[in-house]
Amino acid sequence: VDVENALHGQHPTEVGKELTLEIPEETWEEQKAGGTWSEMFDRDALLNRYPGLAAVVWWLVVAILGWLVFPITFVLLPRLRDRGYGLARVLALLFVAYVTWLLASTHVLPNTRETILRVVALLAVLGVGVGWLKRRELRSYVKARWRLLLLMEGLFLLVYVGWVVIRLLNPDLWHPSKGGEKPMDFAYLNAVIKSTWFPPYNPWLSGSYINYYYFGYVILGSLIKLVGTVPAIGYNLAVPLLAALTGMAAFSVAYNLFGGHKRGARLAGLMGLVFSVVLGNLGVVSLIVGQLISLGGTTPFASTIPGYPQAVATLIGLGRMMLGQVFPLSPAADLWYWMPTRIIPSPGEVGAITEFPAFTFLYGDLHAHMIAFPLTLVAIALAIHWARSEKGRWGSLLIGGLVIGALRPTNTWDYPAYLALGLAGLVVGLWPRRGLKSGDMGRRVLTFGLQAAALVVLTSVLYLPYIANYAAGYTAIEKWEGSRTPVLIYLWIHGVMLFPILTRLVIEASRSSGDKGRGSRAVVVLGVAAAVGLVLGVMGIQVALIVLPAAALVALLILVPRMPAGRRMMWLMVGLALALSLFVELYRLQGDIDRMNTVFKFYIQIWFLFAAAGGVCVAWVREQARCWSKQNRRAWWAVMIALVVGGALFLPFGVRARSIDRISGFDELTLDGMAFMEYADVSQIPLQGDYEAIRFLEDTIGGSPVILEGLAPEYVDYANRISVQTGLPTVVGWRWHTIQQRPTLPSSTVDRRRSDVGECYDTTSVGRALEILDLYDVSYIYVGAYERDKYDADGLAKFGQMATDGLLRVIYDQYGVTIYEAVR
């Protein structure tokens, strides 16, 4: 089979055992016929005229769905102290999306609001039924824990409202230099919403399906369709909702991980939430110090003491500021939020991304990793539940298969680590608390084998429709030979959470080494780890100086007999984070751009693992510090508070700078991510005409037919604005992303399509234009201000002649935009 020709048009085929990623012809016709925007959304509805009301309705709908799921988690997760209350909303959204997706993937029921409503009704029957059967236990639990439940509700609402306000300050879904990859995210979200069947059609490569981890858009798209908010508003509500879900789940994880009394558990939960969704790394502190050093100038003396000249220059700069000199960096500079995510020096390389959740929510790209945040925390909570329960796990394993399995189609990078953590939880749950009886070890090993196999199989079987259609291209790791992370930078990134963790680690390790035999083993293991870390540090892998000794102590603690399961699980989480920290210094995903995404994806996992453990350790220190001297206690809290304040600087500085990153002339407070187009002129090309034309297409075009629109380099120009805003499939979109997401197929396919698009606009040959339009089954040709600026005027004029000849039909001609319909 000729792969090039097979992929060039829209017809489906299969080359040997390799998927061509094309939609079968019959399904493609159904995809084009379905997804009429005006049938799904009413832009004049109250929710869409008053986005603030939509925000309230979103909160209420998600809360109700969570309350319906809580009776189920109450029964299936009895070893969690909150009985899964903090996880219920995530699980509810996952259940609705999963069942809808499964029905549409198997062509049982289409992806419509009616199907989603049926699934919600099913969830209501299950939740109410279980709740009725367990009404006495539920009533008793709520009566005893109402303060906890009210606290969690308050925290959820606080985080949600806070991030809604932040989105109001900059809701724009594109910017020529600081808009990120929202166009891709929004195009894919719209395509998922409009798709009749799954996998969803690719809005940036007509005739093919999205070969990407798209399931997160199914989760959000199902909610958007259920509530009826237009996607341009739904996008900007999805970001604060994900922040609130992440915060609530982070509270739940740390609360359940803590082994002490209620007050300490609440502090642990609160700190887990703060570490997860409020604090940044210490990059802003580094930036402030750097600017003060610049202001202070060169010190008039030399010194061999490391850091001393910089400290003096910082103090001089601070003094000059107090005397009236202006701080060198503007409050509006994007470095305030951007620099902390590119903090690792990488000379001559594409810098590693050191993103953290607060930046992710602030920047607002609705990427796969953001949508996966709450799912990963639910996975951690399930591992904690399994660690604390030896019996009655089978029902929770089904939830585990659903949650951990969802990470593969949502953000594949997360799947291996959290599956490993889940398996570790199963091991800890079967860990002998006391002496073993005869034959007991064999039973435990068999139980673990069966449960582990069930979990692994469920994570795959439940998502077979995705796995069967996904063509993976980046599946190998390779040794990394480039720049490494300096140990000081590692501490700038993770130090806020590492400080309480290392404090507890040292104290617990010293206590557990009281036994002579255990103490001597600890000295040997720690000595070897420190020696290896020193050798690696000399070789340039400085992170090993901290990671290896800490990992050695963690390993010793994990093996301490009769340790409470929750504590053992916490140290396993810390151990996994330390292992990942060292892994990215030694290896990268083959095909990565240097190690940009390898560090990025794994550092996010490290962040959440450290955040949960760090929250628990802060609460633990608070209890233990009562036995310390007043001087030591005050010193420790002074350092901890200073670190928290340093991490907390990110949001005020970042929000201030980000709120100014808007299209010139538009500063309205709104949640409508499309509203900026009414005012925007980009490179002297106005978008107002496109705004009106897009609304026309949404209100009048039936189904999801193919459109032809102009092309441009990624990010800079808003060329693919029609496919982005409407979700209608276009011939080809952003070049690199389209190639990257089809790694098993030749890149010439994309380049050939891009060439054909340019030729269709530029050529004066009616015959050649018709060939291209027919080849890609184009139904509508879009000619707006951008196309008139980019393409040949004589070439564009032929479309008018084709309309005169009856080959095309003008369906829209206003505000400098003409839309032609192909006559077939």
Secondary structure, DSSP 8 states (H G I E B T S, - for coil): --HHHHHHSS---EETTEE--B--HHHHHHHHHS--HHHH--TTSHHHH-HHHHHHHHHHHHHHHHHHHHHHHHHH-TTSTTTTGGGHHHHHHHHHHHHHHHHHHTTSS-SSHHHHHHHHHHHHHHHHHHHHHTHHHHHHHHHHHHHHHHHHHHHHHHHHHHHHHHHHH---S--TTT-TTHHHHHHHHHHHHH-SSSS-B-TTSTTBB--S--HHHHHHHHHHHHHT--HHHHHHHHHHHHHHHHHHHHHHHHHHH--S-HHHHHHHHHHHHHHHHT---THHHHHHHHHHHHHH---SS---STTHHHHHHHHHHHHHHHTT---SS-TT-THHHHGGGG-S--TTS-------HHHHHHH----HHHHHHHHHHHHHHHHHHHHT-SSS-HHHHHHHHHHHHHHHHH-TTHHHHHHHHHHHHHHHHTS-SS---TTHHHHHHHHHHHHHHHHHHHHHHTTHHHHHH-------EEE--S----HHHHHHHHHHHHHHHHHHHHHHHHHHTTSHHHHHHHHHHHHHHHHHHHHHHHTT-TTHHHHHHHHHHHHHHHT-TT--HHHHHHHHHHHHHHHHHHHHHHEEETTSSTTHHHHHHHHHHHHHHHHHHHHHHHHHHHHHGGGS-HHHHHHHHHHHHHHHHHHHTHHHHHHHHHHH-S-TT-----S-TTGGGGT-EETTEE-HHHHHHHHHHHHH--S--EEE-----TTTS-TTHHHHHH---BS---HHHHHHT-TTS-THHHHHHHHHHHHHHH---HHHHHHHHHHTTEEEEEE-HHHHHHS-HHHHHHHHHHHHTTSEEEEEEETTEEEEEE--
